[in-house]
């Protein structure tokens, strides 16, 4: 069975790994190398970790664990004020096998064994479907015929545009500015971050995601160690796009200056961390999301389907996108493998996949949209005026002292 996966993100590579011994898999990827990727920290829940374990095999999964933090570093999720005082601490399930992974290192590991199956620096221009097959057209002029084409290119997927005229997501009119700031031994950090990630809010509708990274555990090859990087603070500012201004074409210094402007009333520790960010790791991006009430796959699948943000884009505010894409990939792989064994027709396999994915994608999307609603509400001047004293009371009047 010939399968073309359009996009070598976390979901697309997980699918390729799961199918590579049973199918003729080709992955089309626009980046020139695995570490040429945006993003920083990925939360992988227990269900997604189980998919990785059965898709990768023992040795490769052991490497994934070696470059990730486990449940001890992901014991809770904290909601805090802009003065870095906790408002809410939500403990995670103590026995769940979950990971916090560095995106670049995980993506690099997921290419193991697939090196000769990935077409790099190549873009999908369009996909055509006919009875019994599909054809992927590349910007190189090459055409790839396949029994199954899977769109895994993220939002605005050209694969999905081949099967539906309805946009699967919409602009949330929020912009993120993300960065990574190296940590030095003994550096001062809010205590709650040592137990897991956090999302802080100010009364004017500015949010800030915070997470500490480590350098992994166990011996790592130089290539993997470089992808993991040194221990750092990952931060991601979230604000209405109207307050951030146009992001395309702006330099990292411009983005840092904007982040400092939007957090000028925050605890001074935050400004220090933003100013010290590695300029090579500062980027801006817009937030898009699907509507959880609508059908993610409103087409007869035949020979084309999709996974992850290509069909149910979600903002990073819930930390759910990567885990959801991995679960999509696991479910799709299970059904495709059932087809290769003669247990299902391809149409039945894809219909089962389309029906199943809402079970985890809808809750993840709704959870991710929760903080978005808070940020939007606080962006209303009247609400912000009311929220400011409430946040001070809830978080305490004295400034927090990170330690």
RABELNOR-V805390 format. One record per pair of residues at least 24 apart in sequence whose ideal C-beta (glycine too) atoms are under 10 Angstrom apart, sorted by the first residue. I is the first residue (numbers start at 1). GAP is how many residues later the second one is. D is the distance in whole Angstrom. If there is no record, write none. Layout:
<<I;GAP;D> <I;GAP;D>>
//
This chain:
<<1;24;9> <1;145;9> <1;146;5> <1;147;7> <1;335;8> <1;336;10> <1;338;7> <1;339;6> <1;345;8> <2;24;8> <2;131;9> <2;132;10> <2;142;8> <2;143;7> <2;144;5> <2;145;5> <2;146;8> <2;147;9> <3;24;9> <3;143;6> <3;144;7> <3;145;5> <3;146;8> <3;147;7> <3;330;10> <3;333;7> <3;337;10> <4;24;7> <4;115;9> <4;120;9> <4;123;9> <4;130;8> <4;131;9> <4;132;5> <4;140;5> <4;141;8> <4;142;4> <4;143;9> <4;144;7> <4;145;5> <4;146;7> <4;147;10> <4;155;9> <4;300;10> <5;24;9> <5;109;10> <5;112;9> <5;113;9> <5;131;10> <5;141;9> <5;143;9> <5;144;8> <5;145;5> <5;146;9> <5;147;6> <5;148;10> <5;154;10> <5;302;9> <5;324;9> <6;24;10> <6;116;10> <6;117;9> <6;118;5> <6;121;7> <6;130;7> <6;132;10> <6;138;10> <6;143;7> <6;144;7> <6;145;5> <6;146;6> <6;147;5> <6;151;7> <6;152;7> <6;153;5> <6;154;10> <6;298;10> <6;300;8> <6;304;8> <7;24;10> <7;117;8> <7;143;8> <7;144;7> <7;145;4> <7;146;4> <7;147;7> <7;150;8> <7;151;10> <7;152;8> <7;299;9> <7;300;9> <7;301;8> <7;302;9> <7;303;7> <7;318;10> <8;26;7> <8;29;9> <8;99;7> <8;102;8> <8;103;7> <8;106;8> <8;109;10> <8;110;6> <8;111;9> <8;112;8> <8;144;8> <8;145;9> <9;28;8> <9;30;9> <9;94;9> <9;98;7> <9;101;9> <9;143;6> <9;144;8> <9;145;6> <9;298;9> <9;299;7> <9;300;8> <9;301;9> <9;312;10> <9;313;9> <9;316;7> <9;320;10> <10;27;9> <10;29;9> <10;32;7> <10;34;9> <10;38;9> <10;42;9> <10;91;9> <10;93;7> <10;96;6> <10;97;6> <10;100;7> <10;142;9> <10;298;8> <10;311;9> <10;312;5> <10;313;9> <10;315;6> <10;316;6> <10;319;8> <11;37;10> <11;99;10> <11;139;9> <11;141;5> <11;143;9> <11;295;10> <11;296;5> <11;297;4> <11;298;8> <11;299;9> <11;310;9> <11;311;8> <11;312;10> <11;313;8> <11;314;3> <11;315;6> <11;316;9> <11;317;6> <11;318;5> <11;319;10> <11;321;9> <12;95;10> <12;98;9> <12;106;10> <12;138;7> <12;139;9> <12;140;3> <12;141;8> <12;142;9> <12;294;10> <12;295;7> <12;296;8> <12;298;9> <12;313;8> <12;316;10> <12;317;7> <13;42;9> <13;43;10> <13;93;9> <13;94;7> <13;95;10> <13;96;9> <13;97;4> <13;98;6> <13;99;10> <13;101;7> <13;105;9> <13;139;8> <13;312;10> <13;313;10> <13;316;8> <14;34;9> <14;37;7> <14;38;7> <14;41;6> <14;42;8> <14;92;10> <14;96;6> <14;138;9> <14;293;9> <14;294;10> <14;308;10> <14;311;7> <14;312;5> <14;313;9> <14;314;9> <14;315;4> <14;316;7> <14;318;10> <14;319;8> <15;36;10> <15;40;8> <15;135;6> <15;137;7> <15;292;7> <15;293;9> <15;310;9> <15;311;9> <15;313;8> <15;314;4> <15;315;8> <15;316;10> <15;317;6> <15;318;6> <15;321;9> <16;39;9> <16;94;8> <16;95;9> <16;97;9> <16;98;6> <16;101;7> <16;102;8> <16;134;9> <16;136;9> <16;313;9> <16;317;9> <17;35;9> <17;37;10> <17;38;5> <17;39;6> <17;40;9> <17;43;8> <17;92;10> <17;93;6> <17;94;9> <17;95;8> <17;96;7> <17;97;7> <17;312;9> <17;316;9> <18;33;8> <18;34;10> <18;36;8> <18;37;4> <18;38;8> <18;311;7> <18;312;7> <18;314;8> <18;315;4> <18;316;8> <18;318;8> <18;319;8> <19;36;9> <19;129;9> <19;131;9> <19;310;9> <19;313;9> <19;314;6> <19;317;6> <19;318;7> <19;321;9> <20;35;9> <20;93;7> <20;94;6> <20;97;7> <21;36;10> <21;92;9> <21;316;10> <22;311;9> <22;314;8> <22;315;6> <22;317;10> <22;318;5> <22;319;9> <23;123;10> <23;124;9> <23;125;8> <23;310;9> <23;313;7> <23;314;8> <23;316;10> <23;317;7> <24;93;9> <24;122;9> <24;123;9> <25;89;8> <25;92;6> <25;93;10> <25;121;10> <25;123;10> <25;125;10> <26;88;10> <26;90;10> <26;91;6> <26;92;8> <26;93;7> <26;110;9> <26;118;6> <26;120;8> <27;84;9> <27;87;6> <27;90;6> <27;91;5> <27;92;7> <27;93;9> <27;95;10> <27;123;10> <27;125;9> <28;90;8> <28;91;5> <28;92;9> <28;94;5> <28;95;8> <28;96;6> <28;108;7> <28;110;7> <28;111;10> <28;114;10> <28;116;7> <28;121;10> <28;124;9> <28;125;9> <28;131;10> <29;82;9> <29;89;6> <29;90;7> <29;91;5> <29;92;8> <29;93;7> <29;94;9> <29;95;10> <29;123;10> <29;124;9> <30;89;10> <30;90;8> <30;91;7> <30;92;7> <30;93;5> <30;94;8> <30;109;9> <30;123;8> <31;76;9> <31;87;10> <31;89;7> <31;90;7> <31;91;10> <32;88;5> <32;89;5> <32;90;10> <33;71;10> <33;74;10> <33;75;9> <33;78;9> <33;85;10> <33;87;7> <33;88;9> <34;70;7> <34;71;9> <34;72;9> <34;73;5> <34;74;4> <34;75;9> <34;76;8> <34;77;5> <34;78;10> <34;80;10> <34;81;10> <34;84;9> <34;86;9> <34;189;10> <34;193;8> <35;68;9> <35;69;5> <35;70;8> <35;72;7> <35;73;6> <35;76;10> <35;188;9> <35;191;8> <35;192;5> <36;68;9> <36;71;9> <36;84;9> <36;85;10> <37;66;6> <37;67;6> <37;69;10> <37;70;6> <37;71;9> <37;190;10> <38;65;8> <38;66;9> <38;140;8> <38;243;9> <38;245;5> <38;246;10> <38;247;7> <39;63;9> <39;64;4> <39;65;8> <39;67;10> <39;68;9> <39;139;8> <39;195;10> <39;197;10> <39;244;9> <39;246;9> <39;277;8> <39;282;9> <39;283;8> <40;62;7> <40;63;6> <40;64;8> <40;138;6> <40;139;8> <40;140;6> <40;169;9> <40;171;8> <40;173;8> <40;189;9> <40;192;8> <40;194;4> <40;195;9> <40;196;8> <40;241;7> <40;243;9> <40;276;10> <41;27;10> <41;28;9> <41;59;6> <41;60;8> <41;61;7> <41;62;7> <41;137;10> <41;139;9> <41;156;7> <41;168;9> <41;169;10> <41;170;5> <41;171;9> <41;172;6> <41;191;9> <41;193;5> <41;195;9> <41;275;9> <41;278;8> <41;281;9> <42;26;9> <42;57;8> <42;58;7> <42;59;5> <42;60;8> <42;61;5> <42;63;10> <42;64;6> <42;65;9> <42;274;10> <42;277;8> <42;279;8> <42;280;4> <42;281;8> <42;283;10> <42;284;9> <43;31;7> <43;34;9> <43;49;10> <43;55;7> <43;56;8> <43;57;6> <43;58;8> <43;153;9> <43;154;7> <43;168;9> <43;273;10> <43;275;9> <43;276;4> <43;277;7> <43;278;9> <43;279;7> <43;280;6> <44;24;8> <44;30;9> <44;53;9> <44;54;6> <44;55;4> <44;56;7> <44;57;6> <44;62;8> <44;275;9> <44;278;6> <44;279;5> <44;282;7> <44;283;10> <45;29;9> <45;47;9> <45;48;9> <45;51;7> <45;52;9> <45;53;5> <45;54;9> <45;274;9> <45;275;8> <45;277;10> <45;278;5> <45;279;9> <45;281;9> <45;282;9> <45;315;9> <45;319;9> <46;25;9> <46;46;10> <46;47;7> <46;49;9> <46;50;4> <46;51;5> <46;52;5> <46;53;9> <46;277;9> <47;49;9> <47;50;9> <47;51;9> <47;276;7> <47;277;10> <47;279;8> <47;280;6> <47;283;8> <47;313;7> <48;49;10> <48;50;8> <48;51;8> <48;272;10> <48;274;7> <48;275;4> <48;276;8> <48;277;8> <48;278;4> <48;279;5> <48;280;10> <48;281;9> <48;282;8> <48;312;9> <49;47;8> <49;48;5> <49;49;6> <49;50;6> <49;52;10> <49;274;8> <49;277;8> <50;47;7> <50;276;9> <50;277;9> <50;280;8> <51;272;9> <51;274;10> <51;275;5> <51;276;6> <51;277;9> <51;278;7> <51;279;3> <51;280;8> <51;282;8> <51;283;9> <52;47;8> <52;49;9> <52;54;9> <52;57;10> <52;58;9> <52;271;10> <52;274;6> <52;277;9> <52;278;8> <53;44;8> <53;277;10> <54;276;7> <54;279;9> <54;280;9> <55;55;9> <55;271;8> <55;274;7> <55;275;7> <55;278;7> <56;53;8> <56;54;8> <56;56;8> <56;57;9> <57;55;10> <57;56;9> <59;53;9> <60;49;6> <60;50;8> <60;52;6> <60;53;8> <61;48;9> <62;156;8> <63;42;9> <63;43;10> <63;45;10> <63;46;6> <63;49;8> <63;153;10> <63;155;9> <63;157;8> <63;158;9> <63;161;7> <64;35;7> <64;37;7> <64;41;9> <64;42;6> <64;45;6> <64;46;8> <65;32;10> <65;34;7> <65;36;9> <65;151;9> <65;152;8> <65;153;9> <66;39;9> <66;43;9> <66;150;6> <66;151;6> <66;152;4> <66;153;8> <66;154;6> <66;158;8> <66;162;9> <67;32;9> <67;34;7> <67;35;6> <67;37;9> <67;38;4> <67;39;7> <67;41;9> <67;42;7> <67;147;9> <67;148;9> <67;149;4> <67;150;8> <67;151;9> <67;153;7> <67;157;6> <67;158;9> <67;160;8> <67;161;5> <68;30;9> <68;31;4> <68;32;6> <68;33;4> <68;34;7> <68;37;8> <68;38;7> <68;41;10> <68;145;10> <68;146;9> <68;148;7> <68;149;9> <68;160;9> <69;29;9> <69;30;7> <69;31;4> <69;32;8> <69;33;9> <69;127;9> <69;142;9> <69;143;9> <69;144;7> <69;145;6> <69;147;8> <69;148;8> <70;27;8> <70;28;7> <70;29;6> <70;30;8> <70;147;9> <71;24;8> <71;25;6> <71;26;7> <71;27;6> <71;28;8> <71;29;9> <71;125;9> <72;122;10> <72;123;9> <72;124;10> <73;25;10> <73;26;9> <73;27;6> <73;120;10> <73;121;8> <73;122;8> <73;123;7> <73;124;9> <73;138;9> <73;139;8> <73;140;9> <73;141;7> <74;24;6> <74;25;7> <74;26;5> <74;121;8> <74;122;5> <74;123;7> <74;137;9> <74;245;10> <75;119;9> <75;120;5> <75;121;5> <76;116;7> <76;118;10> <76;119;5> <76;120;4> <76;121;9> <76;122;9> <77;115;9> <77;118;9> <77;119;6> <77;120;6> <77;121;7> <77;122;8> <77;241;10> <77;242;8> <78;112;8> <78;113;10> <78;114;4> <78;115;8> <78;117;8> <78;118;7> <78;119;8> <78;120;4> <78;121;8> <78;122;8> <78;132;9> <79;113;10> <79;119;7> <79;120;6> <79;121;8> <79;122;7> <79;128;10> <79;292;8> <79;295;9> <80;110;7> <80;112;7> <80;113;9> <80;118;5> <80;119;7> <80;120;4> <80;121;8> <80;128;9> <80;130;8> <80;187;10> <80;311;10> <80;315;7> <80;320;8> <81;119;6> <81;120;7> <81;121;8> <81;122;9> <81;185;9> <81;186;9> <81;309;10> <81;310;5> <81;311;8> <81;313;7> <81;314;4> <81;315;8> <81;319;8> <82;118;6> <82;119;7> <82;120;4> <82;121;8> <82;122;9> <82;124;7> <82;125;9> <82;126;8> <82;181;7> <82;183;7> <82;184;4> <82;185;7> <82;188;8> <82;306;10> <82;309;8> <82;313;9> <82;318;10> <83;117;9> <83;119;9> <83;182;9> <83;183;7> <83;184;5> <83;186;10> <83;187;9> <83;308;8> <83;309;8> <83;312;6> <83;313;8> <83;314;9> <83;315;8> <83;316;5> <83;317;5> <84;105;10> <84;106;5> <84;107;10> <84;108;8> <84;109;9> <84;114;9> <84;116;7> <84;124;9> <84;126;9> <84;182;8> <84;183;5> <84;184;10> <84;185;7> <84;186;7> <84;311;8> <84;315;8> <84;316;4> <84;317;9> <84;318;6> <85;105;9> <85;107;9> <85;115;9> <85;182;9> <85;306;9> <85;307;9> <85;309;8> <85;310;3> <85;311;5> <85;312;10> <85;313;9> <85;314;8> <85;315;5> <86;104;8> <86;105;9> <86;106;5> <86;112;8> <86;114;9> <86;308;9> <86;309;7> <86;310;9> <86;314;9> <87;112;10> <87;113;9> <87;114;8> <87;303;10> <87;304;8> <87;307;5> <87;308;6> <87;309;10> <88;110;10> <88;111;10> <88;306;9> <89;103;7> <89;106;8> <89;107;9> <89;109;9> <90;106;9> <91;104;9> <91;105;9> <92;103;9> <92;104;7> <98;225;9> <99;224;9> <100;96;8> <100;97;8> <100;111;7> <100;112;9> <100;113;8> <100;114;9> <100;134;10> <100;219;9> <101;112;10> <101;115;10> <101;127;9> <101;221;8> <102;78;10> <102;111;6> <102;112;9> <102;113;9> <102;114;8> <102;122;10> <102;125;7> <102;126;5> <102;127;7> <102;130;9> <102;132;9> <103;124;9> <103;131;10> <103;219;8> <104;120;10> <104;122;9> <104;123;4> <104;124;8> <104;125;8> <104;177;10> <105;111;7> <105;115;9> <105;118;9> <105;119;6> <105;120;9> <105;121;9> <105;122;4> <105;123;5> <105;124;8> <106;121;9> <106;122;10> <106;216;8> <106;220;10> <107;120;8> <108;113;10> <108;115;7> <108;116;7> <108;118;9> <108;119;5> <108;120;9> <109;115;7> <109;118;8> <110;216;10> <119;25;8> <123;30;9> <123;35;8> <124;25;9> <124;27;8> <124;29;7> <124;33;8> <124;34;5> <124;35;6> <124;38;9> <125;33;7> <126;32;6> <126;33;9> <126;35;8> <126;36;6> <127;24;8> <127;30;9> <127;31;7> <127;32;5> <127;33;9> <127;34;8> <127;35;4> <127;36;8> <127;176;9> <127;177;6> <128;34;7> <128;176;9> <129;33;6> <129;34;7> <129;170;9> <129;171;10> <129;172;10> <129;173;6> <129;174;6> <129;175;5> <130;172;9> <130;173;8> <131;171;8> <131;172;9> <132;170;8> <132;171;7> <132;214;9> <133;169;9> <133;170;6> <134;25;9> <134;28;8> <134;29;9> <134;168;8> <134;169;4> <134;170;5> <135;27;10> <135;168;10> <136;26;9> <136;168;10> <137;25;10> <146;157;7> <146;158;9> <147;156;6> <147;189;10> <147;192;9> <147;193;10> <147;199;7> <148;153;9> <148;154;9> <148;155;6> <148;156;8> <148;157;7> <148;184;9> <148;188;7> <148;191;9> <148;198;7> <148;201;9> <148;202;8> <149;153;10> <149;154;6> <149;155;5> <149;156;8> <149;157;9> <150;154;8> <150;155;6> <150;156;6> <150;157;6> <150;158;10> <150;160;9> <150;178;10> <150;179;9> <150;182;7> <150;186;9> <150;200;10> <151;153;7> <151;154;7> <151;155;4> <151;156;7> <151;157;9> <151;158;10> <151;159;4> <151;160;8> <152;153;10> <152;154;7> <152;155;5> <152;156;6> <152;157;9> <152;158;6> <152;159;10> <152;173;8> <152;176;9> <152;177;8> <152;180;10> <153;153;9> <153;155;9> <153;156;8> <153;157;6> <154;134;9> <154;154;7> <154;155;4> <154;156;6> <154;159;7> <154;167;9> <154;171;9> <155;131;9> <155;132;10> <155;133;5> <155;134;9> <155;135;9> <155;153;9> <155;154;5> <155;155;7> <155;156;10> <155;157;10> <155;158;4> <155;159;10> <156;132;8> <156;153;9> <156;154;9> <156;157;9> <157;149;6> <157;150;10> <157;151;9> <157;152;8> <157;153;4> <157;154;8> <157;156;9> <158;152;9> <159;145;6> <159;146;9> <159;147;6> <159;151;7> <159;152;10> <160;136;10> <160;137;9> <160;139;9> <160;144;8> <160;145;9> <160;146;5> <160;150;5> <160;151;6> <161;149;10> <162;137;9> <162;142;6> <162;144;10> <163;134;9> <163;135;9> <163;136;4> <163;137;8> <163;138;8> <163;139;8> <163;140;10> <163;141;5> <163;142;9> <163;143;8> <164;131;10> <164;133;8> <164;134;6> <164;135;5> <164;140;10> <164;142;10> <164;147;10> <165;133;10> <165;134;10> <166;128;8> <166;129;9> <166;132;6> <166;133;9> <167;121;9> <167;123;9> <167;146;10> <168;120;9> <168;121;10> <168;122;6> <168;123;9> <168;126;8> <168;127;10> <168;128;7> <168;129;9> <168;130;9> <168;138;8> <168;141;9> <168;142;7> <168;143;5> <168;144;7> <168;145;7> <169;118;10> <169;119;5> <169;120;6> <169;121;5> <169;122;8> <169;125;10> <169;127;10> <169;140;8> <169;141;9> <169;142;9> <169;143;8> <169;144;4> <169;145;9> <169;196;10> <170;118;7> <170;119;7> <170;120;8> <170;121;8> <170;143;9> <171;70;8> <171;115;6> <171;116;8> <171;117;6> <171;118;9> <172;66;10> <172;68;9> <172;69;9> <172;114;8> <172;115;4> <172;116;6> <172;117;6> <172;141;10> <172;142;10> <172;143;6> <172;145;10> <172;197;8> <172;200;6> <172;203;9> <172;204;8> <173;67;6> <173;68;5> <173;69;7> <173;113;8> <173;114;8> <173;115;10> <173;199;10> <173;203;9> <173;206;10> <174;31;9> <174;33;9> <174;64;6> <174;65;7> <174;66;6> <174;67;6> <174;68;10> <174;69;10> <174;70;9> <174;111;10> <174;112;7> <174;113;4> <174;114;9> <174;115;9> <174;141;7> <174;143;9> <174;197;10> <174;198;7> <174;201;7> <174;202;8> <174;205;9> <175;62;9> <175;63;8> <175;64;6> <175;65;8> <175;66;4> <175;67;9> <175;68;8> <175;69;4> <175;70;8> <175;71;9> <175;72;6> <175;80;10> <175;83;9> <175;109;6> <175;110;7> <175;111;6> <175;112;7> <176;31;9> <176;33;8> <176;60;5> <176;61;7> <176;62;5> <176;63;8> <176;65;10> <176;68;9> <176;71;9> <176;107;9> <176;108;7> <176;109;5> <176;110;8> <176;111;6> <176;139;8> <176;140;7> <176;141;9> <177;31;10> <177;58;9> <177;59;7> <177;60;5> <177;61;8> <177;62;8> <177;67;7> <177;70;8> <177;73;9> <177;75;10> <177;77;10> <177;78;5> <177;79;8> <177;81;6> <177;82;5> <177;85;8> <177;97;9> <177;100;10> <177;105;7> <177;106;8> <177;107;5> <177;108;8> <178;31;8> <178;56;7> <178;57;7> <178;58;4> <178;59;7> <178;60;9> <178;77;9> <178;81;9> <178;99;9> <178;103;8> <178;104;7> <178;105;6> <178;106;8> <178;107;7> <178;138;9> <179;53;9> <179;54;9> <179;55;8> <179;56;6> <179;57;8> <179;58;8> <179;73;8> <179;76;8> <179;77;7> <179;80;7> <179;94;8> <179;95;7> <179;97;9> <179;98;4> <179;99;7> <179;100;8> <179;101;10> <179;102;6> <179;103;4> <179;104;8> <180;31;10> <180;33;8> <180;49;7> <180;50;9> <180;52;5> <180;53;7> <180;54;5> <180;55;8> <180;56;10> <180;93;10> <180;97;6> <180;98;5> <180;100;9> <180;101;4> <180;102;8> <180;103;10> <181;51;6> <181;52;5> <181;53;8> <181;54;7> <181;91;9> <181;92;5> <181;93;7> <181;94;9> <181;95;5> <181;96;5> <181;97;7> <181;100;9> <181;101;10> <182;31;10> <182;47;8> <182;48;6> <182;49;7> <182;50;5> <182;51;8> <182;94;7> <182;95;9> <182;96;6> <182;99;10> <183;29;7> <183;30;8> <183;31;9> <183;32;10> <183;47;8> <183;48;5> <183;49;6> <183;50;6> <183;90;9> <183;93;10> <184;46;9> <184;47;9> <184;92;10> <185;46;9> <187;25;10> <187;44;9> <187;46;8> <187;86;9> <187;215;9> <188;81;7> <188;84;9> <188;85;10> <188;213;8> <188;214;5> <188;215;6> <189;44;7> <189;80;8> <189;84;9> <189;213;6> <189;214;8> <190;43;10> <190;77;9> <190;79;8> <190;80;10> <190;210;7> <190;211;9> <190;212;4> <190;213;8> <191;209;9> <191;210;10> <191;211;7> <191;212;6> <192;208;10> <192;210;9> <193;40;8> <193;209;8> <194;209;10> <197;37;9> <197;122;7> <199;37;9> <199;39;9> <199;118;7> <199;119;9> <199;120;9> <199;172;6> <199;175;9> <199;176;10> <200;35;10> <200;37;10> <200;63;9> <200;66;8> <200;67;9> <200;70;8> <200;195;10> <201;37;9> <201;170;8> <201;173;6> <201;174;7> <201;177;7> <201;186;9> <201;190;7> <201;194;10> <202;37;9> <202;60;9> <202;61;8> <202;63;7> <202;64;6> <202;68;10> <202;173;10> <202;176;8> <202;182;9> <202;185;9> <202;186;9> <202;189;8> <203;62;9> <203;175;6> <203;180;9> <203;181;5> <203;182;8> <203;183;9> <203;184;4> <203;185;4> <203;186;9> <203;187;8> <203;188;5> <203;189;9> <204;35;9> <204;36;10> <204;39;8> <204;58;8> <204;61;8> <204;171;10> <204;174;6> <204;175;7> <204;176;10> <204;177;9> <204;179;10> <204;180;5> <204;181;10> <204;183;9> <204;184;8> <205;33;9> <205;34;7> <205;35;6> <205;38;8> <205;57;10> <205;169;8> <205;170;5> <205;171;7> <205;172;7> <205;173;4> <205;174;3> <205;175;8> <205;176;10> <205;178;8> <205;179;7> <205;182;9> <206;31;7> <206;32;7> <206;33;5> <206;34;9> <206;37;8> <206;38;10> <206;53;9> <206;56;5> <206;57;7> <206;59;9> <206;60;8> <206;169;8> <206;172;8> <206;173;9> <207;29;8> <207;30;7> <207;31;4> <207;32;7> <207;110;7> <207;164;6> <207;165;9> <207;167;8> <207;168;5> <207;171;9> <208;27;6> <208;28;7> <208;29;5> <208;30;7> <208;31;9> <208;51;9> <208;54;9> <208;55;7> <208;58;8> <208;62;7> <208;65;10> <208;66;9> <209;25;8> <209;26;7> <209;27;4> <209;28;8> <209;29;7> <209;107;7> <209;108;7> <209;110;8> <209;162;9> <210;24;7> <210;25;6> <210;26;8> <210;60;9> <210;63;9> <211;24;8> <211;25;9> <211;108;9> <229;49;9> <229;52;9> <230;48;10> <232;41;10> <232;45;9> <232;46;8> <232;49;8> <233;36;10> <233;37;10> <233;40;6> <233;41;10> <233;43;9> <233;44;9> <234;43;10> <234;47;9> <235;24;8> <235;28;10> <235;35;8> <235;38;6> <235;39;7> <235;42;8> <235;47;10> <236;47;10> <236;49;9> <236;80;7> <236;81;9> <237;25;6> <237;26;7> <237;33;9> <237;37;8> <237;47;9> <238;24;10> <238;49;7> <238;77;8> <238;78;8> <238;79;7> <238;133;8> <238;134;8> <238;137;6> <239;24;9> <239;136;8> <239;140;8> <240;135;7> <240;136;8> <240;138;10> <240;139;5> <241;43;10> <241;45;7> <241;46;9> <242;137;9> <243;136;8> <244;40;7> <244;42;10> <245;39;10> <246;38;9> <247;36;9> <247;37;4> <247;38;7> <247;39;7> <248;36;8> <248;38;9> <249;35;10> <250;32;10> <250;33;10> <250;34;7> <251;28;8> <251;31;9> <252;25;8> <252;26;9> <252;27;4> <252;28;7> <252;29;8> <252;30;4> <252;31;8> <252;32;9> <253;26;7> <253;29;8> <254;28;9> <254;30;9> <255;24;9> <255;27;5> <255;28;7> <255;29;5> <256;26;6> <258;26;8> <259;25;9> <265;123;10> <267;132;6> <267;133;6> <267;134;9> <267;135;7> <268;131;8> <268;134;10> <269;130;9> <269;131;8> <269;132;9> <269;133;5> <270;132;9> <272;130;10> <273;129;10> <285;30;10> <285;31;9> <286;29;10> <287;26;9> <287;27;9> <287;28;4> <287;29;8> <287;30;8> <287;81;10> <287;82;10> <287;85;7> <287;88;10> <288;25;5> <288;26;8> <288;27;7> <289;24;6> <289;25;6> <289;26;6> <289;28;10> <289;76;7> <289;79;7> <289;80;6> <289;83;7> <290;24;7> <290;71;8> <290;72;9> <290;75;6> <290;79;10> <291;74;9> <291;78;10> <292;66;9> <292;69;8> <292;70;5> <292;71;8> <292;72;9> <292;73;5> <292;74;5> <292;75;10> <292;76;10> <292;77;7> <293;69;9> <293;72;10> <293;73;10> <295;59;9> <295;63;9> <296;32;10> <296;58;8> <296;61;7> <296;62;7> <296;65;7> <296;66;9> <296;69;9> <297;53;9> <297;54;9> <297;56;9> <297;57;4> <297;58;9> <297;60;8> <297;61;9> <298;56;10> <299;55;9> <300;47;8> <300;50;9> <300;51;8> <300;54;10> <301;45;8> <301;46;7> <301;47;10> <301;48;9> <301;49;4> <301;50;6> <301;51;10> <301;52;8> <301;53;6> <302;44;8> <302;45;7> <302;48;8> <303;43;7> <303;44;9> <303;47;8> <304;46;9> <305;27;7> <305;30;10> <305;31;9> <305;41;10> <305;44;9> <305;45;5> <305;46;10> <305;48;7> <305;49;7> <305;52;10> <306;26;9> <306;48;10> <307;24;9> <307;25;6> <307;26;10> <307;46;9> <307;50;8> <307;54;10> <308;49;10> <308;53;9> <311;43;9> <311;46;8> <311;50;8> <312;45;8> <312;46;9> <312;48;10> <312;49;5> <312;50;8> <312;52;8> <312;53;6> <312;56;10> <313;52;9> <313;55;10> <314;47;8> <314;50;6> <314;51;5> <314;52;9> <314;53;9> <314;54;4> <314;55;7> <314;58;10> <315;50;9> <315;53;5> <315;54;7> <315;56;8> <315;57;6> <315;60;10> <316;52;8> <316;55;10> <317;50;9> <317;51;5> <317;52;8> <317;53;8> <317;54;4> <317;55;6> <317;56;10> <317;57;9> <317;58;8> <318;45;10> <318;46;7> <318;47;8> <318;48;9> <318;49;4> <318;50;3> <318;51;8> <318;52;7> <318;53;7> <318;54;9> <319;45;9> <319;48;9> <319;49;8> <320;40;9> <320;41;9> <320;43;9> <320;44;4> <320;45;7> <320;46;10> <320;47;6> <320;48;5> <321;43;8> <321;44;9> <321;47;7> <323;37;8> <323;41;7> <324;33;8> <324;36;6> <324;37;5> <324;38;10> <324;39;9> <324;40;5> <324;41;8> <324;44;9> <325;36;9> <325;39;10> <327;29;9> <327;30;8> <327;32;9> <327;33;5> <327;34;8> <327;37;9> <328;25;8> <328;28;9> <328;29;5> <328;32;8> <328;33;7> <331;24;10> <331;25;5> <331;26;6> <331;28;9> <331;29;9> <332;24;9> <332;25;8>>
//
